Amino acid sequence: MTSAATAEPEGGIDGAGRSESQGEPYDVVVVGAGPAGSMTAGELARRGVRVLLVDRAEFPRPKVCGCCLNPRALATLERTGLGGLASRLGAVDLTAMELATAGRRASIERPLGVALSRDALDAALIEAAASVGVEFLPGTTASLRPGLPDTPRVVRLQRGDRAWDVRGRFVVSATGLTDGLLPVENRATPATGAKLGAGAIAPVAPSGYEPGRIYMACGDGGYVGLVVLEDGRLDLAAALDPDAVRDAGGIGRLAASILATASLPPVPGVAGLSWKGTPLLTRRPARLVERGVFRVGDSAGYVEPFTGEGMAWAVAGGEALAAILADAVAGLETRPDRRWDLAYRRRIARRQLTCRAVSRVLRSPWMTRGLVRALGLGPSLARPFLAIMHKAT
Ligand SMILES: Cc1cc2nc3c(=O)[nH]c(=O)nc-3n(C[C@H](O)[C@H](O)[C@H](O)COP(=O)(O)OP(=O)(O)OC[C@H]3O[C@@H](n4cnc5c(N)ncnc54)[C@H](O)[C@@H]3O)c2cc1C
């Protein structure tokens, strides 16, 4: 994937690693080009704001994720002019969820959004942002220069052994769970008992896994979600208890044992797939706006992914933050920090509380078994559960 324009200077750094700040400040520098960063950058550019988007990865890149865009995420894409994006990429309509635990299964038939690989989705969101004027720099790690004033912020960029500085009137941290733009002492700390995330992709979905269905296996050490992607691969994403991972001898082994005890169809070689882990999942930073940096997406706080809506929060957050920062750039908003705090609480934090409650239920094996049994008794019993999980507004 190519960048729309490059903000990289011709020069580089001197032997001591110093460089001069380059050119005019950007209105906004957005660090992290996952769904939160691309949405923020694209929505800002659509409003005429000069934006630089930076990511340390080269795209397309894989990402640990259940790859399910729920109706809330699709509604945000629609509102922001990206309604056709998922279907253009061949996203698979999701029409059912199968919940499995301790040999019991219950299925819930209902439209649940779409399944789409993160390599395809994230690259397409970046392209959409670039098409409205966002300058994009892949393969570039950003960090904050310490000891400098908050306005304009100076962001150090590093690609390979070259480093240079850019300035932004506003800086957005959309760096995901690593919260890696800010110095260590300002980063979000994980909640006690938080699970770790893990994911792998099997090259071909084995028999027993149908496209259009989400399979969720719940066991003592956590849960594993499986979904067939648009190209026939099987995505596996898990939230696991770190102690259980250690006791099982690794992520793959624990995932294999959860699938086996839940009685989902076997995934050949599941323990040996190339599993990737994430930092501990449930976390919230002390402040949403820190040292003049606005957090959005997972960087602003995250809860366990059972309800599959981190991407919905990321894009809705990006849409809302862009409107606020565009007003601030135009001189129409003097306290963007306060407005973002309020908007975040209203649009995202409340919803995360509900998801946290769902995750607590699913933490307890006997509660999960009770839920599966209840769902098995009749489809009407599934309605309140699904209403919580996939509320469209
Ligand atoms: C196991 C699991 C399953 C999940 N399942 C689902 C699901 O089915 N549906 C759903 O909606 N959500 C799901 N989620 C949540 C979803 O993956 C996240 O909420 C979503 O990716 C958040 O987007 P983001 O843009 O905030 O961060 P990310 O997508 O993590 O993007 C952050 C970007 O920042 C870049 N970056 C980080 N630090 C720097 C730096 N210093 N300089 C430059 N770049 C940097 C990274 O390279 C990365 O590209 C799941 C999460 C997990 C862990």
The ligand as an ORCA input file, in Angstrom:
! r2SCAN-3c Opt
* xyz 0 1
  C      -9.415    -11.042     21.043
  C     -10.104     -9.817     20.512
  C     -11.266     -9.949     19.753
  C     -11.916     -8.807     19.294
  N     -13.033     -8.964     18.519
  C     -13.665     -7.864     18.047
  C     -14.782     -7.991     17.190
  O     -15.182     -9.088     16.774
  N     -15.430     -6.875     16.802
  C     -15.006     -5.625     17.197
  O     -15.634     -4.624     16.849
  N     -13.912     -5.478     17.982
  C     -13.233     -6.561     18.405
  N     -12.104     -6.413     19.152
  C     -11.652     -5.073     19.485
  C     -10.966     -4.381     18.323
  O      -9.945     -5.193     17.801
  C     -10.378     -3.062     18.819
  O     -11.309     -2.414     19.662
  C     -10.041     -2.147     17.648
  O      -8.998     -2.689     16.876
  C      -9.614     -0.781     18.194
  O      -9.190      0.025     17.137
  P      -8.082      1.142     17.372
  O      -8.006      1.886     16.092
  O      -8.361      1.886     18.626
  O      -6.717      0.360     17.653
  P      -5.910     -0.674     16.755
  O      -6.786     -1.310     15.742
  O      -5.185     -1.539     17.719
  O      -4.866      0.246     15.972
  C      -3.824      0.881     16.636
  C      -2.737      1.188     15.619
  O      -1.750      2.028     16.252
  C      -0.482      1.683     15.772
  N       0.498      2.170     16.755
  C       0.581      1.846     18.070
  N       1.576      2.546     18.669
  C       2.129      3.349     17.713
  C       3.181      4.304     17.727
  N       3.846      4.625     18.835
  N       3.490      4.935     16.548
  C       2.795      4.646     15.401
  N       1.784      3.747     15.353
  C       1.441      3.111     16.492
  C      -0.537      0.166     15.622
  O       0.409     -0.303     14.699
  C      -1.985     -0.052     15.143
  O      -2.075     -0.142     13.736
  C     -11.417     -7.526     19.604
  C     -10.235     -7.406     20.333
  C      -9.573     -8.522     20.779
  C      -8.291     -8.382     21.534
*
